């Protein structure tokens, strides 16, 4: 008895593989960007939480917060008993290196900043129009999980008198790079949208401007806020 066998021809197999390859080539970049973006977002939230917890712990154990910093931060621990931002974080976090240069391409970072009539940086009140200002980042703390916290080493007494009475009305600004020397080393940006539309970020990157004062560290522009508070 003669049997009939049905099978795919070589041409059919090659055409099918070609279609699969085209579809994969079209979807893989989007999938990879989405996965990377989720990793950056998670690392950013982790870094904010870790920095905030470090300051809160220091307040509980030693009584010092960002508001109590008195002298400029240095790459080596301060020995005169006066607090600086770098020492505050060194005492509560695993800082593997502190330096006055990032050692890699660190882009200009801007923050949405409010100023008083004397051009002093102050907390942004509800309804206040902020201006975009380039930050002076000249101190870099490298943490053991690859995160870099950058700030102005000269900033001291970072406080918000709305939340803490007394002191100088001054908040400070810095940036978090969630993966250090690894790329893309780009500051997070809002998606392009119609004028007046709320900021959305569909592809988070790895550098986020932050504002810090007292025991608080928060996102410092609309894009960083959108990543932290968005879905």
DOPATI-685189 format. One line per field, with one value per residue (C-alpha): residue number from 1; residue in one letter; chain; y, x, z negated. Coordinates in Angstrom, 1 decimal, decimal comma. Example, Ala and Ser with C-alpha at 12.3 -4.5 7.8 and 13.67 -1.06 7.14 Angstrom:
<pts>
drenmi = 1|2
baba = a|s
lomar = A|A
north = -4,5|-1,1
east = 12,3|13,7
up = -7,8|-7,1
</pts>
This chain:
<pts>
drenmi = 1|2|3|4|5|6|7|8|9|10|11|12|13|14|15|16|17|18|19|20|21|22|23|24|25|26|27|28|29|30|31|32|33|34|35|36|37|38|39|40|41|42|43|44|45|46|47|48|49|50|51|52|53|54|55|56|57|58|59|60|61|62|63|64|65|66|67|68|69|70|71|72|73|74|75|76|77|78|79|80|81|82|83|84|85|86|87|88|89|90|91|92|93|94|95|96|97|98|99|100|101|102|103|104|105|106|107|108|109|110|111|112|113|114|115|116|117|118|119|120|121|122|123|124|125|126|127|128|129|130|131|132|133|134|135|136|137|138|139|140|141|142|143|144|145|146|147|148|149|150|151|152|153|154|155|156|157|158|159|160|161|162|163|164|165|166|167|168|169|170|171|172|173|174|175|176|177|178|179|180|181|182|183|184|185|186|187|188|189|190|191|192|193|194|195|196|197|198|199|200|201|202|203|204|205|206|207|208|209|210|211|212|213|214|215|216|217|218|219|220|221|222|223|224|225|226|227|228|229|230|231
baba = x|x|x|x|x|x|x|x|x|x|x|x|x|x|x|x|x|x|x|x|x|x|x|x|x|x|x|x|x|x|x|x|x|x|x|x|x|x|x|x|x|x|x|x|x|x|x|x|x|x|x|x|x|x|x|x|x|x|x|x|x|x|x|x|x|x|x|x|x|x|x|x|x|x|x|x|x|x|x|x|x|x|x|x|x|x|x|x|x|x|x|x|x|x|x|x|x|x|x|x|x|x|x|x|x|x|x|x|x|x|x|x|x|x|x|x|x|x|x|x|x|x|x|x|x|x|x|x|x|x|x|x|x|x|x|x|x|x|x|x|x|x|x|x|x|x|x|x|x|x|x|x|x|x|x|x|x|x|x|x|x|x|x|x|x|x|x|x|x|x|x|x|x|x|x|x|x|x|x|x|x|x|x|x|x|x|x|x|x|x|x|x|x|x|x|x|x|x|x|x|x|x|x|x|x|x|x|x|x|x|x|x|x|x|x|x|x|x|x|x|x|x|x|x|x|x|x|x|x|x|x
lomar = A|A|A|A|A|A|A|A|A|A|A|A|A|A|A|A|A|A|A|A|A|A|A|A|A|A|A|A|A|A|A|A|A|A|A|A|A|A|A|A|A|A|A|A|A|A|A|A|A|A|A|A|A|A|A|A|A|A|A|A|A|A|A|A|A|A|A|A|A|A|A|A|A|A|A|A|A|A|A|A|A|A|A|A|A|A|A|A|A|A|A|A|A|A|A|A|A|A|A|A|A|A|A|A|A|A|A|A|A|A|A|A|A|A|A|A|A|A|A|A|A|A|A|A|A|A|A|A|A|A|A|A|A|A|A|A|A|A|A|A|A|A|A|A|A|A|A|A|A|A|A|A|A|A|A|A|A|A|A|A|A|A|A|A|A|A|A|A|A|A|A|A|A|A|A|A|A|A|A|A|A|A|A|A|A|A|A|A|A|A|A|A|A|A|A|A|A|A|A|A|A|A|A|A|A|A|A|A|A|A|A|A|A|A|A|A|A|A|A|A|A|A|A|A|A|A|A|A|A|A|A
north = 0,0|3,4|6,0|9,8|11,9|15,7|18,0|21,6|22,3|24,0|27,2|27,3|26,7|29,5|32,0|31,2|31,7|35,0|36,3|35,3|37,1|40,3|40,3|39,7|42,5|44,9|43,9|43,2|46,8|47,9|44,9|45,5|49,3|48,5|46,0|48,4|51,2|49,1|48,3|52,0|52,9|50,3|51,3|55,0|54,2|52,0|54,8|57,4|55,1|54,1|57,7|58,8|55,9|56,6|60,2|59,2|56,6|59,2|61,5|58,8|57,7|60,8|63,7|65,0|65,5|67,5|70,6|70,2|70,1|72,8|72,3|71,4|67,7|66,2|62,9|61,9|61,9|65,1|65,0|68,2|67,0|69,2|67,4|67,4|65,6|63,1|62,1|61,8|59,3|57,5|56,7|55,0|53,6|51,5|54,2|52,5|55,7|59,4|61,7|65,2|63,8|61,2|59,6|59,2|61,3|62,9|65,2|68,7|68,1|70,6|70,9|72,9|75,5|78,3|81,4|84,3|87,9|87,6|84,6|82,2|78,7|78,0|75,3|75,7|76,8|75,5|77,3|78,8|78,9|77,2|77,8|75,2|75,7|73,7|72,1|72,3|68,6|68,4|65,6|62,0|59,2|55,7|53,1|49,4|48,6|50,7|53,8|57,2|60,2|63,5|66,9|70,3|69,7|73,3|73,0|73,1|73,6|72,2|72,8|73,6|76,0|75,0|71,6|72,6|75,9|77,9|77,7|79,1|78,7|76,7|73,4|71,6|69,8|66,8|63,8|60,0|57,9|54,5|52,4|54,5|54,2|52,0|53,7|55,4|58,1|60,3|62,5|61,5|63,6|64,0|62,6|65,1|66,1|68,9|72,1|72,1|68,3|66,4|65,0|61,3|59,2|56,0|55,2|56,0|56,5|56,3|59,9|61,7|65,2|65,3|67,9|67,2|68,9|68,0|64,2|64,3|63,5|63,9|64,2|67,7|68,0|66,9|63,9|62,5|63,0|61,2|58,2|58,0|58,7|57,3|53,8
east = 0,0|1,3|1,4|1,1|3,4|2,8|5,7|6,9|9,2|12,5|11,2|8,3|10,6|12,9|10,0|8,7|12,0|12,4|9,1|10,0|13,3|11,7|9,1|11,9|14,0|11,1|10,0|13,2|14,5|11,2|11,2|14,8|14,1|11,1|13,0|15,9|13,5|11,9|15,3|16,3|12,9|13,3|16,9|16,0|13,2|15,7|18,3|15,9|14,7|18,2|19,5|16,4|16,7|20,5|19,7|16,8|19,0|21,7|19,2|18,1|21,6|23,8|21,2|22,5|20,5|21,2|20,1|23,0|25,9|28,4|31,4|32,2|32,3|35,7|36,9|38,4|36,4|36,3|38,2|37,2|33,7|31,8|29,3|29,3|27,0|29,6|30,4|26,7|26,2|29,5|28,5|25,3|25,9|28,5|30,4|33,2|34,7|34,2|35,7|35,5|35,2|32,8|35,6|33,3|31,0|28,5|26,1|25,0|22,1|19,3|16,6|13,4|14,5|12,7|14,6|13,8|14,4|18,1|18,5|18,9|17,5|14,4|11,7|9,1|5,8|2,5|1,8|5,2|6,8|10,2|13,1|15,4|18,9|22,1|23,5|27,0|27,9|31,5|31,3|30,5|29,8|30,1|28,0|28,6|25,6|26,8|24,7|26,4|25,1|26,4|26,0|27,6|30,3|30,0|26,3|25,6|22,6|20,1|16,8|13,2|11,8|8,3|9,0|11,6|11,5|14,7|17,8|18,4|15,7|17,7|17,3|20,1|20,2|22,1|21,6|21,4|23,0|21,4|24,1|27,3|29,7|27,4|25,5|23,5|24,4|21,5|19,3|15,7|13,4|9,7|8,2|7,3|3,7|1,3|2,0|0,5|0,2|1,4|4,9|5,1|8,2|7,9|11,6|13,3|17,1|19,7|20,3|17,8|18,0|17,0|16,4|17,4|16,9|16,4|15,7|14,1|15,3|12,9|12,8|13,8|12,1|8,9|10,5|12,0|8,7|6,9|9,1|8,7|5,0|3,8|2,5
up = 0,0|0,9|-1,9|-1,5|-3,6|-4,0|-5,1|-4,8|-1,9|-2,5|-1,0|-3,4|-6,4|-5,3|-4,7|-8,2|-9,8|-7,9|-9,2|-12,8|-12,4|-11,1|-14,0|-16,5|-15,1|-15,4|-18,9|-20,7|-21,1|-22,6|-24,9|-26,0|-26,6|-28,6|-30,8|-31,2|-32,1|-34,8|-36,2|-36,3|-37,9|-40,6|-41,3|-41,6|-44,1|-46,0|-46,1|-47,3|-50,1|-51,1|-51,3|-53,3|-55,7|-56,2|-57,3|-59,5|-61,2|-61,7|-63,3|-65,7|-66,7|-66,3|-66,0|-62,7|-59,5|-56,2|-58,2|-60,6|-58,0|-58,8|-56,6|-53,0|-52,2|-51,6|-50,0|-53,4|-56,7|-58,7|-62,0|-63,7|-64,8|-62,3|-60,2|-56,4|-53,9|-52,8|-56,4|-57,3|-54,5|-55,0|-58,6|-57,6|-54,1|-52,4|-50,5|-48,7|-47,2|-47,5|-44,9|-43,4|-39,9|-38,6|-36,6|-33,6|-31,4|-33,8|-31,9|-33,0|-35,4|-35,9|-38,6|-38,9|-41,4|-43,3|-44,5|-46,8|-45,9|-46,8|-44,4|-47,3|-46,6|-48,6|-48,8|-46,1|-47,6|-46,1|-42,9|-42,6|-39,2|-39,2|-36,9|-35,4|-36,8|-36,1|-39,2|-40,4|-41,1|-42,4|-45,0|-44,2|-46,6|-45,1|-46,9|-47,0|-44,9|-42,0|-42,7|-42,7|-44,7|-43,4|-45,0|-45,6|-48,3|-49,5|-50,4|-54,1|-56,4|-54,0|-55,6|-54,8|-57,4|-56,5|-58,0|-60,6|-62,5|-62,8|-60,6|-57,1|-54,5|-52,1|-50,3|-48,4|-45,1|-43,8|-41,5|-41,6|-39,0|-39,5|-37,7|-37,9|-35,0|-33,0|-30,2|-29,0|-31,6|-30,5|-32,6|-32,7|-30,5|-30,0|-26,8|-24,1|-24,6|-23,9|-25,7|-29,2|-29,3|-32,4|-32,2|-31,4|-31,0|-29,0|-28,8|-32,2|-32,0|-34,8|-36,2|-38,4|-39,9|-43,6|-46,2|-49,8|-53,2|-56,8|-56,7|-53,3|-49,7|-46,8|-43,0|-41,8|-38,5|-36,7|-34,9|-38,1|-39,8|-37,0|-37,3|-41,1|-41,4|-38,0|-37,4
</pts>
